[in-house]
Amino acid sequence: MPVQLTTALRVVGTSLFALAVLGGILAAYVTGYQFIHTEKHYLSFGLYGAILGLHLLIQSLFAFLEHRRMRRVGQPLKLPSPPRASVALCIAAYQEDPDYLRKCLRSAQRIAFPGLKVVMVVDGNRQEDAYMLDIFHEVLGGSEQAGCFVWSSNFHEAGSGETEASLQAGMARVQQVVRASTFSCIMQKWGGKREVMYTAFKALGDSVDYIQVCDSDTVLDPACTIEMLRVLEEDPQVGGVGGDVQPPGESMAVEDDQVQAARGTAIEARSIHHCKVSKEQ
């Protein structure tokens, strides 16, 4: 039986049941029929109480059956099989609290998506910004898949003493580090968040299908990439998605009804690669 028909029948059946209960309660209240009562009616049990009791019993039964059904059919999240898309997570960092940054990078490390690239771009290359690179090495830099580069410039402003040749060499080095590393960290000349995002997008280019972005104080749910990618893959009219952002201490799970799809044509969506890129506005 089609899902839409099943849903419609359940809605109709529930509505009829509710009307029947309401009618029975109203009729019992109006008639005031009593099954048993004490001599002076201090205590009594009548049709009204019987219908209310029956209604409570039926509600409890249905709640129990629905709960058991959900536990039986509930299954852990499954990865796309086989994964058809590649994703890069871009983290924008600027003078972040060390504890927040560690939590962010550890949560990125726990994301359940095969082949996920993590690109952290630090907005600033001064000595006081170096602690963020140290934290990157501490959390993600313990493997051969990690790479980093401290750049005296950014893509739109040359650093002190830079020549055109060294600027071009720096751009090429940024792209090489980002594309060759599973985990990469780029420290660059301060230019604001737009410049940080531009560096990540420019370096990745068309090497991935989707780009996921977050700030360096964000703790990511392990299923966030899978859930958002599922929405993008299932509906061609979706050009970008965003997860349910919650304050610290609350559950960070991304559920079906929490994923908010930014609907629009693929042409209208800001894109980097075939209009298939999720981009922060």
Buried (B, 14 or more C-beta within 10 A) or exposed (E): EEEEEEEEEEEEEEEEEEEEBEEBBEEBEEEEEBEEEEEEEEEEEBBBEBBBEEBEEEEEEEEEEEEEEEEEEEEEEEEEEEBEBBBBBBBBBBBBEEEBBBBBBEBBBEBBBEEBBBBBBBBBBEEEBBBBBEBBEEBBBEEEBBBBBBBBBBBEEBBEEBEEEBBEEBBEBBBBBBBEBBBBBBBBBBBEBEBBBBBBBBBBEEBBBBBBBBBBBBBBBBBBBBBBBBBBBEEEEBBBBBBBEEEEEEEBBBEEEBBBBBEEEEEEBEBBBEEBBBBBE
